């Protein structure tokens, strides 16, 4: 092994570790966003809160915390999760996403097409 390779190898390992960690965080963020959107759609249709949370938890990262609430005529869903990084000491980063949807009026849309 040449001296140049010996000096460059640690930099390459660090770069690979950083790229891997960024991928883990981005993946967790995307799953939180998907979970929040799916749960907001269900909540807007008037589904029970436990079904909304269950749907978000199945789409989101493992151990995600799901909060469902209302803001006026909108439902608001927030999904928070901790992403454990593949680094020594296994540090964690919290990612979160929220989604809003207009709540449908009780009884459905009444647009019967027939």
NUKEFI-542264 format. One record per residue (C-alpha): residue number from 1; chain; x, y, z; residue in three letters. Coordinates in pm, whole numbers, m for minus. Each point is the difference from the previous one (the first is absolute). Layout:
BEGIN
[NUM A [X Y Z] ALA]
...
***
This chain:
BEGIN
[1 A [0 0 0] UNK]
[2 A [139 340 m92] UNK]
[3 A [16 295 237] UNK]
[4 A [m260 183 m205] UNK]
[5 A [m245 m287 36] UNK]
[6 A [64 m22 373] UNK]
[7 A [m76 370 36] UNK]
[8 A [m307 m6 m226] UNK]
[9 A [m165 m313 142] UNK]
[10 A [m129 160 324] UNK]
[11 A [m153 284 m201] UNK]
[12 A [m178 m248 m226] UNK]
[13 A [m134 m194 299] UNK]
[14 A [m127 322 162] UNK]
[15 A [m164 110 m325] UNK]
[16 A [m177 m337 m37] UNK]
[17 A [m120 19 362] UNK]
[18 A [m137 350 m52] UNK]
[19 A [m179 m95 m320] UNK]
[20 A [m153 m300 177] UNK]
[21 A [m120 218 289] UNK]
[22 A [m149 257 m233] UNK]
[23 A [m186 m281 m176] UNK]
[24 A [m136 m127 331] UNK]
[25 A [m124 345 101] UNK]
[26 A [m154 74 m340] UNK]
[27 A [m170 m341 m1] UNK]
[28 A [m146 62 345] UNK]
[29 A [m119 346 m102] UNK]
[30 A [m172 m129 m313] UNK]
[31 A [m174 m276 199] UNK]
[32 A [m120 259 254] UNK]
[33 A [m138 218 m280] UNK]
[34 A [m176 m296 m163] UNK]
[35 A [m146 m107 335] UNK]
[36 A [m124 351 82] UNK]
[37 A [m168 38 m340] UNK]
[38 A [m168 m340 13] UNK]
[39 A [m125 62 354] UNK]
[40 A [m125 349 m85] UNK]
[41 A [m207 m141 m288] UNK]
[42 A [m156 m258 230] UNK]
[43 A [m68 254 273] UNK]
[44 A [m158 238 m252] UNK]
[45 A [m243 m276 m101] UNK]
[46 A [m105 m33 363] UNK]
[47 A [175 m327 81] UNK]
[48 A [45 m74 373] UNK]
[49 A [320 134 160] UNK]
[50 A [131 m348 83] UNK]
[51 A [m30 m105 m366] UNK]
[52 A [174 321 m109] UNK]
[53 A [287 m59 243] UNK]
[54 A [25 m366 m98] UNK]
[55 A [25 90 m368] UNK]
[56 A [268 261 66] UNK]
[57 A [199 m238 218] UNK]
[58 A [m8 m269 m269] UNK]
[59 A [134 240 m265] UNK]
[60 A [241 199 217] UNK]
[61 A [332 m107 148] UNK]
[62 A [1 m250 285] UNK]
[63 A [m92 160 333] UNK]
[64 A [m149 311 m159] UNK]
[65 A [m213 226 218] UNK]
[66 A [m322 113 m168] UNK]
[67 A [m198 307 109] UNK]
[68 A [m344 71 m145] UNK]
[69 A [m184 326 56] UNK]
[70 A [m222 265 m153] UNK]
[71 A [58 358 m101] UNK]
[72 A [m332 152 m99] UNK]
[73 A [m141 m197 m293] UNK]
[74 A [325 m188 m56] UNK]
[75 A [146 m312 152] UNK]
[76 A [367 13 85] UNK]
[77 A [222 m306 35] UNK]
[78 A [359 13 122] UNK]
[79 A [235 m297 m9] UNK]
[80 A [326 m1 195] UNK]
[81 A [264 m272 m6] UNK]
[82 A [354 m56 115] UNK]
[83 A [248 m123 m257] UNK]
[84 A [293 m190 145] UNK]
[85 A [313 66 m203] UNK]
[86 A [254 m264 m96] UNK]
[87 A [286 172 177] UNK]
[88 A [197 m92 311] UNK]
[89 A [m215 70 303] UNK]
[90 A [m316 m25 m215] UNK]
[91 A [m107 366 24] UNK]
[92 A [m363 79 m76] UNK]
[93 A [m160 279 m202] UNK]
[94 A [m367 88 33] UNK]
[95 A [m188 50 m323] UNK]
[96 A [m357 121 m27] UNK]
[97 A [m262 94 m253] UNK]
[98 A [m350 135 13] UNK]
[99 A [m290 4 m240] UNK]
[100 A [m332 183 m10] UNK]
[101 A [m319 m88 m180] UNK]
[102 A [m342 163 m19] UNK]
[103 A [m245 m200 206] UNK]
[104 A [m293 m137 m197] UNK]
[105 A [m342 96 126] UNK]
[106 A [m181 m272 198] UNK]
[107 A [m197 m236 m221] UNK]
[108 A [241 6 m294] UNK]
[109 A [21 227 m301] UNK]
[110 A [m351 m73 m126] UNK]
[111 A [112 14 m363] UNK]
[112 A [m190 m318 m93] UNK]
[113 A [59 m59 m368] UNK]
[114 A [m298 m202 m64] UNK]
***
